[in-house]
Amino acid sequence: MERRGYIYCGLTTTLNVILYTLTFGHYIWLEGRIRNGFFSNWLKRYRYPPKKFVQPTTEQEIIDVIKSASALRVFGAGHSFNKGPITDHTLMSLDRYSGLVSIDKKALQVTVKGGTRVRDISEMLFEKGLAISALPSHDAQSIGGIISTDVHGTGGKWGFVSEHVVRLKLIDGNGDVHTCEPNDNLFKAAIGGIGGVGIISEVVLKVVKRFDLQQRVEMSYWSVVKDQLDELLDNNDHVSLYLFPFTDRCQINTWNRTDDKKSLMGPFREYLSISIDALLAAWFGNLMSYSGLLPKLSGITHGLKRGTNLVMESYKGFNRSIYHLHQELEFAVPYKSTAKVCECFIRLYEDMYVVKRLPYTLFEVRFTPAKHDLTLIGPGRERQTMWLDLLANDSNGFEDYFAASENLMREVDARPHPGKYNESFTKDDLLKIHGDKFLTFMDLVRKHDPERKFANDFTRRLYGS
């Protein structure tokens, strides 16, 4: 992979923040898009000219493209850390096949087209006095995209966006349109199947009346927090953690419904906070790392972090748009292994750092409950899960750490996230992880995409050729 340095990471992060600020939040430079015939993902790392690029506006146009294409992949925000959007022939964007189809306030259900971005769904629901119960942290992704990767939130009681899906419409590789419900195996193959059985063209979601969230950030110590995880999950609607190398410092993030008055300029204060965090991670975090001072300064610098306590509209509390230029390798392990696995991967980073300077890396810890049976091969399937996300600055050295981490994942019963960095997992790994569920998934792939139009090099490695 193309190597990148300290300056590139800092400048791209800074440019993204500046452009977002100048356009009052209407333009995100670090987002996947087609420009001058070239596609690039949000990291500007996977850049290539597809042989054909299409933006259908109707369901029939999508069907026609599928029937005529020899190979086809779909992208939304391009917020992918792997080669999933790269195609041998036709690349499709559903940005022009997006928007609200219908709203049923009595049944509290909303129907949206598959290309609709999360941020647009949130705005549309807000205007109608509605909201989704919980959302992922990134708001640029399309609804079809987050379902295809089975995106999750974090908490002891709530887990996945797919849990709010009443039914979906899927167009398979034969050009046939299927309406699927949660009990259908085709539905479960679409959830987390990264487009292996078809294109999600329409989604019906359960919604609730709009509500406010109290978003609290506070600093603590991992040695204390790891013994209080059960209590944290029981006492909060949503919980996540940030852990850091070479220090016991730990950041606790919680989100809870509240009737308290909204914070003055809450969204602006949140924007300032996440922008400062992004700039510090890109510039100062990497400076500490590459200068060799991270072991000495990590405890001091992370100890300077101060918490926040904001009450905002729910979707503004859940979602964020600004990130520093970073790579993510995320995986799911049994919840009971949380402390052991977190410490294992932090120790791997620290040991490798002593031998070879690595870019600044932090560790996000999230949780989902058990009994998630809406997917065949999603990593959070049917067990209470801790998700560990390794967030390394996209600069020199992260590949070495991620390669070692992928090897270690196989030793701790880890299941890789399909939308994140993934360079070595194969069909044999997924068969070992998912067993008969994987075989059922592959049977559905053969039935609904017999010519393997939706396959590319990435999926052929994961599912076989």
PyMOL commands that set and color helices and strands:
alter all, ss='L'
color gray80, all
select helices_A, chain A and resi 6-22+59-68+118-127+143-148+161-164+185-190+222-225+229-235+266-291+294-303+314-318+335-355+398-409+427-434+436-448+457-463
alter helices_A, ss='H'
color red, helices_A
select strands_A, chain A and resi 33-35+38-40+47-48+52-54+72-75+90-93+100-104+109-113+130-131+165-171+177-180+199-206+208-209+212-221+238-243+249-258+308-313+326-334+361-368+385-393+415-416
alter strands_A, ss='S'
color yellow, strands_A
deselect
rebuild
show_as cartoon
